[in-house]
Amino acid sequence: MPSPRTTLRRLPTRGSHDRRDLDAILDEGLVCHVGFVDGGLPVVVPTGFARDGDRLLLHGSRASRMMQALAGGADLCVTVTLLDGLVLARSAFHHSMNYRSAVLFGRARAIADSEAKWEALRRYVERLVPGRWDSLRAMNATEMAATAVVEFPIGEFSVKSRSGPPKDDAEDADFPVWAGVVPLRLEAAPPLQDPAQKAMPIPHHVSAWSPART
Ligand SMILES: Cc1cc2nc3c(=O)[nH]c(=O)nc-3n(C[C@H](O)[C@H](O)[C@H](O)COP(=O)(O)OP(=O)(O)OC[C@H]3O[C@@H](n4cnc5c(N)ncnc54)[C@H](O)[C@@H]3O)c2cc1C
């Protein structure tokens, strides 16, 4: 159900409050933008995230302003954007973009308990690169202490999307300029091994990585 602040006023037909639509965006997205007010002024900070059930997991340096705001319970607006194409119309006015985007409101809370924090970091890594955690050198106490982890419960949200060709004015239908869509997508290029490392086979969880991870 939309709340007053997640009710779409501009082009509401492009909106959704369906949790499945939200999860599809969150599970494909790698980067979110976290908006909060710092010292009376708005700031929007890009960062990585992962959905874990009904929460988003975010982490960062304990010294980071963003992590301190998140852990301190600041009011947040988190957005995730997937860009699907450039929409090239016959007129400048009707140029657009195809996209799927999500806006979430709420407050995060710090995960302080060390076991819960470890598990949250494991889940974070596994959501981003499934199958990787167990092959890593385990995090040590210094790294754990330097890392802040927060969870952002999924509650108040909206989804908006645009797809399909340009929506030109009918009288422009025969205007002689190419119109259509340039599709865009994120995809993995062949992995590049660290040159400082002895050559080794690329593990399946690396070679098979794709943005559609679930
Ligand atoms: C890649 C991309 C390109 C865009 N390009 C433009 C552009 O050039 N010009 C432009 O005006 N708009 C653009 N939009 C749409 C833009 O995100 C807003 O939806 C639009 O500007 C209306 O803003 P508003 O604050 O008036 O919306 P309102 O409808 O008043 O917003 C009310 C509520 O609706 C929800 N909402 C609004 N927009 C979104 C969204 N995108 N995703 C999820 N929930 C949303 C939020 O919960 C918000 O609080 C673009 C969106 C994307 C993702």
The ligand as an SDF file (V2000), in Angstrom:
LIG
                    3D

 53 58  0  0  0  0  0  0  0  0999 V2000
   16.7800    6.8430  -15.3360 C   0  0  0  0  0  0  0  0  0  0  0  0
   15.6830    7.8320  -15.0400 C   0  0  0  0  0  0  0  0  0  0  0  0
   15.5980    8.9950  -15.7890 C   0  0  0  0  0  0  0  0  0  0  0  0
   14.6000    9.9310  -15.5210 C   0  0  0  0  0  0  0  0  0  0  0  0
   14.5950   11.0960  -16.2350 N   0  0  0  0  0  0  0  0  0  0  0  0
   13.7520   12.0780  -15.8660 C   0  0  0  0  0  0  0  0  0  0  0  0
   13.8370   13.3790  -16.4340 C   0  0  0  0  0  0  0  0  0  0  0  0
   14.7120   13.6620  -17.2600 O   0  0  0  0  0  0  0  0  0  0  0  0
   12.9660   14.3280  -16.0200 N   0  0  0  0  0  0  0  0  0  0  0  0
   12.0280   14.0540  -15.0730 C   0  0  0  0  0  0  0  0  0  0  0  0
   11.2650   14.9650  -14.6990 O   0  0  0  0  0  0  0  0  0  0  0  0
   11.8910   12.8400  -14.5440 N   0  0  0  0  0  0  0  0  0  0  0  0
   12.7440   11.8600  -14.8920 C   0  0  0  0  0  0  0  0  0  0  0  0
   12.6470   10.6170  -14.3170 N   0  0  0  0  0  0  0  0  0  0  0  0
   11.4900   10.3540  -13.4210 C   0  0  0  0  0  0  0  0  0  0  0  0
   11.7900   10.8720  -12.0230 C   0  0  0  0  0  0  0  0  0  0  0  0
   12.4400    9.8260  -11.2900 O   0  0  0  0  0  0  0  0  0  0  0  0
   10.5160   11.2500  -11.2600 C   0  0  0  0  0  0  0  0  0  0  0  0
    9.6270   10.1500  -11.2350 O   0  0  0  0  0  0  0  0  0  0  0  0
    9.7970   12.4460  -11.8780 C   0  0  0  0  0  0  0  0  0  0  0  0
   10.6790   13.5390  -12.0790 O   0  0  0  0  0  0  0  0  0  0  0  0
    8.6850   12.9140  -10.9540 C   0  0  0  0  0  0  0  0  0  0  0  0
    9.2640   13.3690   -9.7370 O   0  0  0  0  0  0  0  0  0  0  0  0
    8.3070   13.9210   -8.6070 P   0  0  0  0  0  0  0  0  0  0  0  0
    9.1370   14.1540   -7.3800 O   0  0  0  0  0  0  0  0  0  0  0  0
    7.4930   15.0600   -9.1420 O   0  0  0  0  0  0  0  0  0  0  0  0
    7.3690   12.6390   -8.4070 O   0  0  0  0  0  0  0  0  0  0  0  0
    6.1390   12.3820   -7.4980 P   0  0  0  0  0  0  0  0  0  0  0  0
    5.2080   11.5120   -8.2650 O   0  0  0  0  0  0  0  0  0  0  0  0
    5.5910   13.6570   -6.9160 O   0  0  0  0  0  0  0  0  0  0  0  0
    6.8110   11.5440   -6.3300 O   0  0  0  0  0  0  0  0  0  0  0  0
    6.0260   11.0540   -5.2540 C   0  0  0  0  0  0  0  0  0  0  0  0
    6.5690    9.7280   -4.8320 C   0  0  0  0  0  0  0  0  0  0  0  0
    6.5180    8.8380   -5.9540 O   0  0  0  0  0  0  0  0  0  0  0  0
    7.6180    7.9560   -5.8810 C   0  0  0  0  0  0  0  0  0  0  0  0
    8.4850    8.1090   -7.0810 N   0  0  0  0  0  0  0  0  0  0  0  0
    8.6660    9.1730   -7.8640 C   0  0  0  0  0  0  0  0  0  0  0  0
    9.5680    8.9370   -8.8430 N   0  0  0  0  0  0  0  0  0  0  0  0
    9.9650    7.6540   -8.6380 C   0  0  0  0  0  0  0  0  0  0  0  0
   10.8780    6.8200   -9.3090 C   0  0  0  0  0  0  0  0  0  0  0  0
   11.5770    7.2350  -10.4200 N   0  0  0  0  0  0  0  0  0  0  0  0
   11.0480    5.5610   -8.8580 N   0  0  0  0  0  0  0  0  0  0  0  0
   10.3640    5.0970   -7.7740 C   0  0  0  0  0  0  0  0  0  0  0  0
    9.4800    5.8550   -7.0980 N   0  0  0  0  0  0  0  0  0  0  0  0
    9.2840    7.1180   -7.5280 C   0  0  0  0  0  0  0  0  0  0  0  0
    8.4010    8.3060   -4.6220 C   0  0  0  0  0  0  0  0  0  0  0  0
    7.9550    7.4850   -3.5630 O   0  0  0  0  0  0  0  0  0  0  0  0
    8.0170    9.7550   -4.4040 C   0  0  0  0  0  0  0  0  0  0  0  0
    8.2060   10.1340   -3.0620 O   0  0  0  0  0  0  0  0  0  0  0  0
   13.6250    9.6720  -14.5340 C   0  0  0  0  0  0  0  0  0  0  0  0
   13.7030    8.4960  -13.7900 C   0  0  0  0  0  0  0  0  0  0  0  0
   14.7260    7.5900  -14.0330 C   0  0  0  0  0  0  0  0  0  0  0  0
   14.8080    6.3600  -13.1730 C   0  0  0  0  0  0  0  0  0  0  0  0
  1  2  1  0
  2  3  1  0
  2 52  2  0
  3  4  2  0
  4  5  1  0
  4 50  1  0
  5  6  2  0
  6  7  1  0
  6 13  1  0
  7  8  2  0
  7  9  1  0
  9 10  1  0
 10 11  2  0
 10 12  1  0
 12 13  2  0
 13 14  1  0
 14 15  1  0
 14 50  1  0
 15 16  1  0
 16 17  1  0
 16 18  1  0
 18 19  1  0
 18 20  1  0
 20 21  1  0
 20 22  1  0
 22 23  1  0
 23 24  1  0
 24 25  2  0
 24 26  1  0
 24 27  1  0
 27 28  1  0
 28 29  2  0
 28 30  1  0
 28 31  1  0
 31 32  1  0
 32 33  1  0
 33 34  1  0
 33 48  1  0
 34 35  1  0
 35 36  1  0
 35 46  1  0
 36 37  1  0
 36 45  1  0
 37 38  2  0
 38 39  1  0
 39 40  1  0
 39 45  2  0
 40 41  1  0
 40 42  2  0
 42 43  1  0
 43 44  2  0
 44 45  1  0
 46 47  1  0
 46 48  1  0
 48 49  1  0
 50 51  2  0
 51 52  1  0
 52 53  1  0
M  END
$$$$
